[in-house]
Amino acid sequence: MFAIIETGGKQYKVSEGDVIRVELLDAEPESELAIDKVLAVFDGENLTAGQPYVEGAKVNCKVLEHGKSKKVFVFHYKPKKNIRKKNGHRQPFTKLMIESISC
């Protein structure tokens, strides 16, 4: 069984027991979280697709931790002008463990 969920403006294909990294959520570590923006659910035989979301479908998750991903460097320059600017960015994330999918 798997589901396609939407969180943080992105879509993820998840099944029970998966550990995923999503955009930072406002939830405490070790807390339970229910995601109700389920786009599709496949239970092995039937595919249920929503328009845009499946009514009554939920994905229950456990928040494992918050963190920051590796640094991404952004470098701007203009040739022959001695203009250079280097910036770095670390995107915050939340690590979730999928516990159950219900529809």
trRosetta pair geometry for C-beta under 8 A, 3 or more apart (Angstrom, degrees):
i j d omega theta_ij theta_ji phi_ij phi_ji
1 15 6.3 139 88 -139 57 94
1 16 6.8 39 73 -8 102 105
1 41 7.5 -1 -171 -176 94 87
1 42 6.7 179 -147 94 51 60
1 43 5.0 1 -113 -127 101 53
1 44 6.1 -52 -71 -33 70 89
1 101 5.7 -165 132 66 119 133
2 13 5.9 21 167 180 129 88
2 14 6.4 166 -158 86 82 35
2 15 4.2 -56 -97 -76 83 94
2 41 7.8 -177 96 -149 41 49
2 42 5.4 4 57 55 78 101
2 101 7.5 154 -146 -40 18 171
3 13 7.6 172 88 -151 35 51
3 14 5.8 -21 63 64 81 85
3 15 7.5 143 15 -87 66 49
3 38 5.4 -46 -177 -147 127 110
3 39 7.9 133 173 49 79 65
3 40 6.7 173 -155 90 58 54
3 41 4.8 -14 -106 -104 91 72
3 42 7.4 -174 -81 22 43 66
3 57 7.0 166 -134 170 136 128
3 59 5.6 -155 75 -77 149 121
3 101 4.9 177 -19 -139 127 134
3 103 7.9 171 -97 -60 122 114
4 11 5.8 11 178 -178 100 108
4 12 7.1 169 -152 82 56 38
4 13 5.4 -26 -98 -96 78 66
4 14 7.7 145 -100 18 28 73
4 38 7.2 112 74 -167 53 63
4 39 4.5 -53 99 64 102 107
4 40 4.5 29 32 45 112 93
4 41 8.0 -135 21 -65 68 40
5 11 7.1 165 84 -150 37 61
5 12 5.5 -18 60 59 86 89
5 14 6.0 -9 9 15 114 123
5 35 5.2 45 -159 126 140 139
5 37 6.1 94 -166 90 77 77
5 38 5.5 -40 -100 -105 76 59
5 39 6.8 176 -104 6 19 87
5 59 5.4 -70 -75 15 140 151
6 9 7.6 8 -177 -122 95 10
6 10 7.1 172 -148 85 63 31
6 11 5.3 -31 -94 -95 75 72
6 12 7.9 162 -89 17 28 74
6 37 4.4 -81 61 134 92 122
6 39 5.9 85 -28 -40 103 111
6 53 8.0 -102 26 -93 120 100
7 10 6.9 -27 72 60 54 76
7 12 7.1 -25 32 9 96 118
7 22 5.1 4 98 -165 122 145
7 23 6.8 -161 130 39 84 94
7 25 7.3 -22 176 -78 127 118
7 35 6.0 -66 -65 -132 123 133
7 37 6.6 150 -67 61 67 127
8 22 5.3 163 3 173 136 94
8 23 2.8 147 -135 28 148 126
8 24 7.8 110 -103 36 129 43
8 25 7.6 -97 -58 -67 107 83
9 23 7.2 41 32 -11 86 153
10 22 7.2 -169 62 -141 118 83
10 23 7.0 136 14 -20 115 109
11 39 6.5 -15 -133 4 118 150
12 20 5.6 71 -168 -162 150 159
12 22 6.9 -80 -34 -89 148 104
14 18 5.0 -148 -151 57 79 145
14 20 6.2 -76 -98 -28 111 141
14 59 6.5 74 82 -152 138 148
14 98 4.8 156 171 -74 123 155
14 101 7.5 163 103 -75 97 122
15 18 5.5 103 56 -28 60 117
15 98 6.8 138 94 94 24 149
15 101 7.3 -64 -141 -19 45 139
16 98 5.7 -132 -120 117 33 103
16 99 6.9 0 -143 158 85 19
16 100 6.1 19 -110 -104 112 38
16 101 6.2 -117 -59 -2 90 96
17 97 7.5 -25 -156 -173 28 91
17 98 6.5 -29 29 74 22 90
18 97 7.3 173 90 -150 42 52
18 98 4.6 25 52 22 85 122
19 64 7.0 11 -142 -14 109 153
19 95 6.4 9 -180 -179 98 99
19 96 7.1 172 -152 88 53 44
19 97 5.1 -22 -99 -98 78 75
19 98 7.7 -141 -72 6 32 77
20 95 7.4 172 88 -151 35 56
20 96 5.4 -15 61 61 82 94
20 98 7.1 46 2 -34 107 103
21 69 7.7 103 161 -78 148 109
21 93 4.6 13 -177 170 102 141
21 94 7.2 155 -153 75 58 38
21 95 5.4 -28 -97 -97 74 70
21 96 7.7 164 -92 18 25 75
22 25 6.7 33 94 -32 116 110
22 93 6.6 142 71 -161 30 86
22 94 5.5 -26 66 63 84 90
22 96 6.1 11 7 1 114 121
23 92 7.8 62 -166 91 57 76
23 93 6.7 -81 -119 -119 21 63
23 94 7.2 10 101 18 29 95
24 66 6.6 53 -131 -143 92 108
24 92 4.2 17 -60 113 131 111
24 93 6.2 -114 -65 -107 68 14
24 94 5.5 115 -129 -30 39 96
25 33 7.0 47 136 -133 154 158
25 63 7.2 -129 75 -107 123 123
25 94 4.5 -52 22 3 92 164
25 96 8.0 46 14 -62 142 117
27 31 5.3 -140 173 72 98 127
27 33 5.3 -21 -123 -80 167 125
27 63 4.8 -173 112 -59 119 155
27 94 7.0 74 50 -147 102 150
28 31 4.5 87 69 -21 86 130
28 63 6.7 140 91 77 39 146
29 63 5.4 -129 -121 119 38 104
29 64 6.7 -14 -147 136 92 21
29 65 5.4 23 -118 -103 125 45
29 66 6.5 -112 -63 -6 103 85
30 62 7.3 -8 -145 -179 33 99
30 63 6.6 -54 6 78 18 84
30 64 7.8 55 -68 -124 51 29
31 62 7.5 173 88 -152 30 61
31 63 5.2 10 53 32 75 119
32 60 6.7 -17 -169 -169 103 97
32 61 7.4 143 -163 81 54 47
32 62 6.0 -37 -104 -101 57 67
32 63 7.8 -141 -77 2 10 85
32 99 8.0 -43 -133 14 93 150
33 60 7.5 147 81 -160 46 51
33 61 4.6 -27 70 69 97 97
33 62 7.3 159 21 -97 85 17
33 63 5.7 78 -16 -43 124 97
33 96 7.0 -80 58 -125 132 118
34 58 5.2 -16 -169 -168 106 119
34 59 7.2 148 -159 74 55 44
34 60 5.4 -24 -102 -102 76 67
34 61 7.4 171 -87 21 26 76
35 38 7.1 115 117 -59 89 80
35 58 7.0 142 71 -162 47 63
35 59 4.6 -17 59 61 101 99
35 60 8.0 -167 20 -78 72 21
35 61 6.3 39 -11 -5 106 120
36 53 7.3 55 141 177 73 144
36 57 7.2 135 -152 87 62 61
36 58 5.4 -29 -97 -105 73 79
36 59 8.0 -168 -75 23 30 70
37 53 5.7 -92 -144 -108 51 130
38 41 6.2 21 161 -53 129 99
38 50 6.7 116 99 -16 70 142
38 53 6.0 92 59 -161 54 88
38 54 4.8 -50 97 41 104 106
38 57 3.9 -95 64 108 149 123
38 58 6.9 -126 -28 -81 132 17
38 59 6.1 139 -84 -22 111 101
38 103 7.4 -136 116 -98 158 96
39 49 7.2 -10 153 -150 68 70
39 50 5.7 -129 -155 43 36 109
39 52 6.7 -41 -120 164 83 76
39 53 6.4 -69 -90 -110 45 56
39 54 7.1 78 151 -14 8 92
40 47 6.5 -5 -174 -174 111 91
40 48 6.6 163 -156 86 60 54
40 49 4.7 -14 -107 -107 98 67
40 50 6.6 -139 -72 8 51 80
40 54 6.8 124 -103 -40 23 123
41 47 7.5 164 85 -154 46 47
41 48 4.7 -3 57 56 92 104
41 54 5.7 -36 -5 -8 108 176
41 57 5.5 -154 -40 -130 136 142
41 101 6.7 162 -133 164 109 121
41 103 4.6 -175 84 -68 174 148
42 46 7.4 -170 -142 93 52 42
42 47 4.9 -12 -101 -104 87 76
42 48 7.7 -171 -75 23 41 66
43 46 5.7 7 42 53 102 82
43 48 7.8 33 -11 -1 101 105
43 103 7.4 -119 -58 33 119 134
48 54 5.5 77 127 -124 109 132
48 57 7.4 170 101 -67 131 138
48 103 6.2 138 57 177 152 153
49 54 7.2 -133 174 -74 15 99
50 53 4.3 -43 147 145 156 14
50 54 3.8 -118 -62 -52 114 52
50 55 7.1 144 -123 -19 110 58
50 57 7.4 -120 -58 24 129 134
53 57 7.4 -150 167 51 85 109
54 57 3.9 32 96 3 115 137
54 103 6.1 -31 140 -137 138 110
56 103 6.4 87 105 -172 90 50
57 101 7.7 -4 -170 -177 94 81
57 102 6.8 178 -147 98 52 54
57 103 4.1 -4 -105 -114 92 80
58 101 7.7 178 91 -152 50 44
58 102 5.2 0 56 60 88 96
58 103 7.8 -177 21 -81 55 45
59 98 6.3 -45 -179 -139 109 101
59 100 7.5 -179 -153 92 48 48
59 101 5.3 -11 -109 -107 78 74
59 102 7.9 180 -82 25 35 64
60 98 7.7 106 80 -163 52 57
60 99 4.8 -55 103 65 97 107
60 100 4.7 15 44 52 113 88
60 101 7.8 -147 21 -70 73 32
60 102 7.4 37 -13 3 103 105
61 96 4.4 -10 -176 -171 135 117
61 97 6.5 145 -162 71 75 42
61 98 5.7 -42 -103 -102 83 47
61 99 6.3 166 -111 5 24 89
62 96 7.0 141 69 -159 42 65
62 97 4.8 -17 58 59 96 99
62 99 5.7 80 -19 -44 98 119
63 66 7.9 3 176 -49 112 80
63 94 6.2 -47 -141 -177 99 114
63 95 7.6 106 -166 77 56 57
63 96 6.2 -39 -103 -103 50 72
64 95 4.4 -54 63 101 113 103
64 96 6.6 -178 4 -101 92 17
64 97 5.6 86 -49 -20 113 100
65 94 7.6 -177 95 -152 39 54
65 95 5.0 15 53 39 77 116
66 92 6.8 1 -178 -174 98 102
66 93 7.2 170 -154 88 56 45
66 94 5.4 -27 -102 -102 73 70
66 95 7.6 -157 -79 12 25 78
67 92 7.2 172 97 -150 31 63
67 93 5.9 -18 68 60 75 87
67 95 6.9 24 15 -20 110 108
68 90 4.1 39 172 149 123 119
68 91 6.8 148 -156 75 71 34
68 92 5.4 -45 -97 -96 73 57
68 93 7.2 136 -114 14 23 80
69 72 8.0 22 103 -27 109 98
69 90 6.1 -180 63 -165 59 73
69 91 4.9 1 31 59 116 88
69 92 7.9 -159 -1 -90 79 11
69 93 5.8 67 -43 -13 96 125
70 90 7.2 -124 130 -123 14 89
71 88 4.8 -5 -172 -172 117 117
71 89 7.0 138 -154 66 67 33
71 90 5.2 -48 -93 -74 67 91
72 88 6.9 149 74 -156 42 63
72 89 5.2 -26 61 63 94 88
72 90 7.5 157 13 -85 74 41
72 91 7.5 27 4 -17 121 99
73 86 6.5 -16 -168 -167 105 95
73 87 7.3 151 -158 83 55 44
73 88 5.3 -31 -100 -99 64 79
74 86 7.3 153 81 -157 53 46
74 87 4.6 -14 61 65 103 95
74 88 7.2 -179 17 -84 77 27
74 89 6.7 35 -12 -4 114 109
75 84 7.3 -17 -169 -165 90 89
75 85 7.4 162 -153 85 46 51
75 86 5.1 -6 -106 -107 80 78
75 87 7.9 -171 -74 27 39 62
76 83 7.9 -42 122 131 89 94
76 84 7.3 158 88 -155 58 41
76 85 4.6 -3 58 57 101 99
76 86 7.9 -162 27 -72 64 37
76 87 8.0 24 0 5 99 101
77 83 6.2 152 -153 94 55 67
77 84 4.5 -1 -104 -105 100 73
77 85 7.3 -179 -73 22 57 61
78 81 4.2 -11 101 43 112 131
78 83 4.3 23 31 57 105 118
98 101 7.2 9 175 -52 116 92
